[in-house]
Every structure is written in structure tokens, then in C-alpha cells.
Amino acid sequence: MTKSINLTCALASLLAGVWLASPASAAPLQVHSTLQMGEQLSGPLRQFKQRQGRLQVQVGEQRMEVSPLPVRWAVAPQGLTATLARRAHPAGPQDWLTLEGQARDGQPPRWLLGRNLTSGVALNPQQQLVWRDGALQLSDGQGGLQTLPADGVIGRQGQWRQCLQIVDLRVPAAETSDSEVTFDLLSWPTKQARCR
């Protein structure tokens, strides 16, 4: 009887971990960009459009289009600085979009979109996403790990919450030395009570 209860508890813990790390939409982000591999560009946000799950941004002459975008970002583009980046990686090209505004409540609002990311990627100087024990976890960079919060809130600053959504998570069928877990993510600030 005790073994049965322990097995049930272990299974429940495993399913909870899978649920927390699982994506909300299970559709990989598709990114089309005029950036060349290894290129990064920062500057004022010239264009920002969201329509029917599609996001279009422009910085200087460079453009990026992302779909499907499962979250509608509340963004006032005026005064935002944008960074577009396309980085080479053995697991495949990684695409980044970062939007940053003027500081409010002591911290600038920050929107982050990443495609084809791998374990160890930094969300900010204090937080990394790492793949441990069959799940994505938050690392503080000092050895401390925590599971992804069920409500999606990964930080608070005054009335603002920083939200995180793993849009898609791809786990190789058999982990080998040349295979890696890859994922797409969105992170955004909100004053709403909940991220989801």
C-alpha cells in the first residue's frame, strides 16, 4: 500500500513538473528577419504591429516578423528601444527581440521574445533558464533552482509583474551529446493580476 501511495505521489509530481514546463500553445515561433546570421541591431523602434497572432517590428532598415504570437503585448511603441539579434548556435539559429522602455518604479519595462533557445539562456542578469531533471527551471546563477511558477510570474517590481511563457518546448526523443532541448519563449511586463 505504501509503495502504491509513493508511486502515485511520484507520478503526480512528475506530471506537475511536465505541466509547469509545457508550453501553452505547442506551436513553434516562426521568425522571418532581414538580419544576417551573427548580426545584432539596436535602436529606436520604428514600427510595431500586431494582427491576428502576427507581430511585425522594424529597427532602422531591419525587419522581423513573428508568428504565431499567442500573447497580445500591450506596447506603446513611442520611446521604446528595440534590439534584434540572430545568433548562430549548433542547435540552429537563435532569434531574439528585446524591447525596453523608460524606467518606471525603478526598472525599465522589458519585453523579450526568443526562438530556438537552449539551456543556460539568460532572461536578465539574475535569472537563467536551465534544463534539469527533465524540466525547464529558473536559476539564480548562484546554484539556486526553482520550478517555473504556475502563474507565469518570474519577478515583481512595484505594481508590475514580469511574465514568462514557454511557447514551445522541443525535447529530443533520445538525448545524445549532440542533441539539445530547445524552446521558444515570451516575457513581458504587466499590471494585471495574472499573466495567464
Summary of the structure (lengths in Angstrom):
residues: 196
radius of gyration: 17.9
end to end distance: 38.4
largest distance: 66.7
contacts: 555
relative contact order: 0.17
helix: 10%
strand: 49%
